Amino acid sequence: MKKSADKELTEQGREEQPGARGVGPIVSSAHLSGRAAELSELEFGLIVAGNAFDRWMVRCMNAAGLPDMSPLDILVLHSVNHRGRSKKSADICLVLNVEDTHTVTYALKKLLKHEVVISERRGKETFYSITDKGEAICQAYAEIRENCLVDSLRTLGFSNTDLGSIASFLRGISGLYDQAARSAASL
């Protein structure tokens, strides 16, 4: 294989830039790489993207008029607003893949206090619905998202089809991690 003056191939077949020799892939846990350095790269990307997404949600919700919300509070609010139907906390946990139900319960209490959701008892179950105030906040969030994020995303060259493929891949990966978690719990 011919080496150029500008680039060399690493053992994994990736191009390496001059001056980066011996550094390897960018990972937060190189000690875990073993047979799958690329998995460590993916995990590092998920960590960085997850933290950026959390920061984005908090700042966007603050700009929409609802300050002091955690990322989970925001996800729960959007989940309650989704499709305009009442939801049980267990259903919200299932959709968001949240195992610690008390964190969703706490988020719902916080949202009730801010009067962006309401609760209704039906037999033994409590259902949560969006209020007019909550719907207006979610609409403001959507408008800010369109203005600040959607156009910027297009500059990266991603189409809606590309984004759908990435989303599908991430859902598949989440299933693998869920299965691995069950396996690890049985060790």
C-alpha positions as CSV (number, residue, x, y, z in Angstrom):
1,M,0.0,0.0,0.0
2,K,1.4,3.4,-1.0
3,K,1.7,6.0,1.8
4,S,1.3,9.7,0.8
5,A,3.2,12.5,2.4
6,D,0.0,13.9,3.8
7,K,-1.7,10.8,5.3
8,E,-0.9,7.4,6.6
9,L,-3.3,4.5,7.2
10,T,-3.6,3.3,10.8
11,E,-3.8,-0.3,11.7
12,Q,-7.6,-0.1,11.5
13,G,-7.3,1.3,8.0
14,R,-8.2,4.9,8.9
15,E,-6.4,7.8,7.5
16,E,-4.2,9.5,10.0
17,Q,-3.3,13.2,9.7
18,P,0.3,14.3,10.0
19,G,1.2,15.1,13.6
20,A,-1.5,12.8,14.9
21,R,0.8,9.8,14.7
22,G,0.3,7.3,17.5
23,V,-2.7,9.1,18.9
24,G,-5.3,6.7,17.5
25,P,-9.1,7.3,17.5
26,I,-10.7,9.9,19.7
27,V,-12.3,8.0,22.6
28,S,-13.0,8.8,26.2
29,S,-12.3,5.3,27.3
30,A,-9.4,3.9,25.3
31,H,-8.8,1.3,28.0
32,L,-12.1,-0.3,27.0
33,S,-11.4,-0.4,23.2
34,G,-10.1,-3.9,23.0
35,R,-11.4,-5.5,19.8
36,A,-13.7,-2.6,19.0
37,A,-12.0,0.8,19.1
38,E,-14.9,2.0,16.8
39,L,-17.4,1.2,19.5
40,S,-15.5,3.3,21.9
41,E,-15.5,6.1,19.3
42,L,-19.3,5.7,19.0
43,E,-19.7,5.8,22.7
44,F,-17.6,8.9,23.0
45,G,-19.7,10.5,20.2
46,L,-22.9,9.6,22.1
47,I,-21.5,11.1,25.3
48,V,-20.5,14.4,23.7
49,A,-23.7,14.6,21.6
50,G,-25.8,13.7,24.6
51,N,-24.3,16.4,26.7
52,A,-24.7,18.9,23.9
53,F,-28.3,17.9,23.3
54,D,-29.1,18.3,27.1
55,R,-27.5,21.7,27.1
56,W,-29.5,22.7,23.9
57,M,-32.8,21.5,25.4
58,V,-32.3,23.5,28.6
59,R,-31.3,26.7,26.8
60,C,-34.1,26.3,24.2
61,M,-36.7,25.8,26.9
62,N,-35.4,28.7,28.9
63,A,-35.7,30.9,25.7
64,A,-39.2,29.5,25.2
65,G,-40.2,30.9,28.6
66,L,-39.8,28.0,31.0
67,P,-36.5,28.4,33.0
68,D,-34.9,26.0,35.5
69,M,-35.9,22.8,33.7
70,S,-33.7,19.7,33.6
71,P,-33.3,17.8,30.4
72,L,-35.6,15.1,31.7
73,D,-38.3,17.7,32.7
74,I,-38.2,18.9,29.1
75,L,-38.5,15.4,27.6
76,V,-41.4,14.6,29.9
77,L,-43.2,17.8,29.0
78,H,-42.8,17.0,25.2
79,S,-43.9,13.5,25.9
80,V,-47.1,14.6,27.6
81,N,-47.7,17.0,24.8
82,H,-47.1,14.4,22.1
83,R,-50.3,13.6,20.1
84,G,-52.5,15.6,22.5
85,R,-53.4,12.5,24.5
86,S,-53.3,11.9,28.3
87,K,-50.6,9.6,29.5
88,K,-49.7,7.6,32.6
89,S,-46.2,8.0,34.1
90,A,-45.5,4.4,33.3
91,D,-46.2,5.0,29.6
92,I,-43.9,8.1,29.7
93,C,-41.1,6.0,31.2
94,L,-41.6,3.3,28.6
95,V,-41.5,5.7,25.7
96,L,-38.4,7.6,27.0
97,N,-36.7,4.3,28.1
98,V,-36.4,5.6,31.7
99,E,-35.9,2.9,34.3
100,D,-36.0,5.0,37.4
101,T,-39.7,5.9,37.5
102,H,-39.2,8.2,40.5
103,T,-37.3,10.7,38.2
104,V,-40.2,10.9,35.9
105,T,-42.6,11.3,38.8
106,Y,-40.5,14.1,40.1
107,A,-40.4,15.8,36.7
108,L,-44.2,15.5,36.5
109,K,-44.6,17.2,39.9
110,K,-42.3,20.0,38.8
111,L,-44.3,20.4,35.6
112,L,-47.6,20.4,37.6
113,K,-46.2,23.2,39.8
114,H,-45.4,25.3,36.7
115,E,-49.0,24.6,35.5
116,V,-47.8,23.3,32.1
117,V,-49.4,19.9,32.7
118,I,-52.5,18.8,34.7
119,S,-53.3,15.4,36.3
120,E,-56.5,13.5,36.4
121,R,-57.3,10.4,38.4
122,R,-59.1,7.6,36.6
123,G,-59.7,4.7,39.0
124,K,-56.3,3.8,40.4
125,E,-54.3,5.5,37.6
126,T,-53.2,9.1,37.2
127,F,-53.1,10.5,33.7
128,Y,-51.2,13.7,32.7
129,S,-52.3,16.1,30.0
130,I,-50.8,19.3,28.6
131,T,-52.3,22.6,29.6
132,D,-52.8,25.6,27.2
133,K,-49.7,27.2,28.8
134,G,-47.7,24.0,28.3
135,E,-48.8,23.7,24.7
136,A,-47.8,27.4,24.1
137,I,-44.4,26.7,25.7
138,C,-43.9,23.6,23.5
139,Q,-44.9,25.7,20.4
140,A,-42.4,28.4,21.3
141,Y,-39.7,25.7,21.8
142,A,-40.6,24.3,18.3
143,E,-40.2,27.8,16.7
144,I,-36.9,28.4,18.4
145,R,-35.8,24.9,17.3
146,E,-36.7,25.7,13.7
147,N,-34.8,29.0,13.8
148,C,-31.7,28.0,15.7
149,L,-31.2,24.4,14.8
150,V,-32.9,23.1,11.6
151,D,-31.2,25.5,9.2
152,S,-27.8,24.9,10.8
153,L,-28.3,21.2,10.4
154,R,-28.8,21.6,6.7
155,T,-25.4,23.3,6.4
156,L,-23.8,20.0,7.4
157,G,-25.3,18.4,4.3
158,F,-27.7,16.0,6.0
159,S,-31.1,15.4,4.3
160,N,-34.2,14.3,6.2
161,T,-33.6,10.8,4.8
162,D,-30.1,10.8,6.3
163,L,-31.5,11.9,9.7
164,G,-34.1,9.2,9.6
165,S,-31.4,6.6,8.9
166,I,-29.3,7.9,11.8
167,A,-32.3,7.8,14.1
168,S,-33.0,4.3,13.1
169,F,-29.4,3.3,13.8
170,L,-29.5,4.9,17.2
171,R,-32.8,3.1,18.2
172,G,-31.1,-0.2,17.1
173,I,-28.0,0.6,19.2
174,S,-30.2,1.4,22.2
175,G,-31.7,-2.1,21.9
176,L,-28.2,-3.6,21.9
177,Y,-27.3,-1.7,25.0
178,D,-30.5,-2.7,26.7
179,Q,-29.8,-6.4,25.9
180,A,-26.2,-6.0,27.1
181,A,-27.5,-4.4,30.3
182,R,-29.8,-7.4,30.9
183,S,-26.9,-9.8,30.3
184,A,-24.6,-7.9,32.6
185,A,-27.3,-7.9,35.4
186,S,-27.4,-11.7,35.2
187,L,-23.6,-12.1,35.7
